[in-house]
């Protein structure tokens, strides 16, 4: 007698190692139907952006190959998640569906509706933890509430003792006869005209193998110097693992334990703290579903933002006339990623010097980042804006010129991404407007022609932002 299969529903956990839902499905002893559903309606306004769709295409292709190497396959479907899982359960006769959990509110809504629909048909949805270090409800204050400050949250996580050791990938997977699948190419996730993805192809290797290769290289060569090197965008001082983590090609527990196999030191300590910051953002979204749209500090809803479309366009294109900002925005466009220190600089510039709402910057990052994670994106933008949990004070306004001189002292980062300034010496590269006319001429720079004048006076922008903040604080 043929046993009914168990359905494995992949989400943001596109790997085979340390996959609780996969292991639970295998443990049933039933053959498995691996499924991925592209549901553009479920995330509401936060459906996948262009850079994320490029990554998803290649990650799914890598996952399919990994499954085939173990005797399985992958069913691809596009449309309403609830209707599709119900149809697949009915078609295959599956009585159990295993899936990874997510902290975002739309996935939680889908999970609840799917569980109810499947339950009426006698099928059970098993929701497992596959994307975070800990279950979101397991890290609580002594009074049972949710944490709103990072340091006590991180200390509480450390007191738990870390996640359990990760399991390896199964050597083989017993696969059921698979129902019909979409062709990945038919989803049109890749750009056509114009093809803006060359920089992404040159930089990234999506998939579980690419994630592990990058993790091992960073932990061996980058971790010892991470504490000092991570703030300097011209170097190779960060892990660049964020997109692999977002798509679940490597798990946070895997990285936690891989890092702890390395010698103890400041670099390892800070890397673990970065994993815990990611966990903190996930926890914030779990307890505050409106995090991507609304400030956690309600008084910031009254901030007198400016509607300045030309300034926004200049920011998006990397043509603000502020070199470190322009370098960051061009890096984002070229490779779908931006150095973390520069993310803070460009976000502060948009929110405070230009007085453009943080939600607009958040949306641009969502469309252009390959690591566009709803919790981290929202949590970090609110942090810079001063309106989130444990946020930087609003009156902490990064001076992008000083930040550039401190963290890109030789100007190498700016030279790489703003080549029209490449011949300018380090003394002036972060503030070309301060360079003497003959210095600009020798470097082939004509301000206002080959490179723009700054679109805002930094001192005036700072004063305007502080005045706006004082007004909402007085009214609160």
ABEGO torsion letter per residue (X at the ends): XBBBBBBBBBBBBBBABGBAAAAAAAAAGBBBBBBBBBBAAAAEAABBBAAAAAAAAAAAAAAAAAAAAAGBBBBBBBEBAAAAAAAAAAAAGBABBBBBBBABAAAAAAAAAAAAAAAAAGBBBBBBBAABABBAAABBBAAGBBBABAAAAAAAAAAAGEBBBBBBBBABBBBBBBBBBBBAAAAGABBBOBBAAAAAAAABBBEAAAAAAAAAAAAAAAAAAAAAAAABAABBABAGAAAAAAAGABBAAAAAAAAAABBBEAAAAAAAAAAAAAAAAAAAAAABAAAAABBABAAAAABBBBBBAAAAAAAAAGAAGBAAAAAAAAAAAAAGBBBAAAAAAAAAAAAAAAGBBAAAAAAAAAAABAABBAAAAAAAAAAAAGABBGBBBAABBBBAAAAAAAABAAGAAAAAABAAAAABBAAAAABAAABBAAAAAAAGBBBGAABBBBABBAAAAAAAAAAAAAAAAAAX
